[in-house]
Amino acid sequence: MEHQTEKAFQKQAGIFQNSKDLKKRNQRWFKDVGLGFKTPKEAKTGTYIDKKCPFVGEVNIQGRILTGVVASNKMKNTLIVRRDYLHYVPKYNRYEKRHKNIPAHVSPAFANAAIEVGDVLTIGQCRPLSKTVRFNVLKVSKSKSASKAFNKF
C-alpha cells in the first residue's frame, strides 16, 4: 500500500482488486505509447498509480514530440523544460537567441532516474493536464556537461 499517497483511494481503472485468485489481484495494466518510445521497467513492475502517466494512466500522446533541457525541477511531478532556438531578423540579416519554457508532467516511472537541471528530455504533447501543463516526459537522457551555454541539443 506504499502507492497510496493521496487522500482518495488510488487504483487503476479496469482492474478488479478483490479477486480470489492472487495472480489476478496483483495485475498491473500498462501500455506502449508508440512512436518508438519504450515503456520504462518501473511502469511495468512498479506499484505507483498516476492517472496522468502516459504508460499506466489515461493520457494519450498525440501531436508534437519535442526535445529540451530541464530548467527547473522544484515542483512535485512537474518540471520546466527550456527550448532554445534562433530567430531570424531580416532587417539586420542576423539571428537572435530566444527560448520557451514548457511545463511537463513527470511520471513516477522516471523517479529513479533522479532528473536534474541540465538533463535532456524528450516530451510529448497530450491533452491539458492542468492550467499550464500540456506535455508529458517520454524519455530522459543525462547531460554530459552542466555548462550554461546556448545549445541546440
PyMOL commands that set and color helices and strands:
alter all, ss='L'
color gray80, all
select helices_A, chain A and resi 22-25+41-45+108-113
alter helices_A, ss='H'
color red, helices_A
select strands_A, chain A and resi 65-72+78-89+94-105+120-125+135-141
alter strands_A, ss='S'
color yellow, strands_A
deselect
rebuild
show_as cartoon
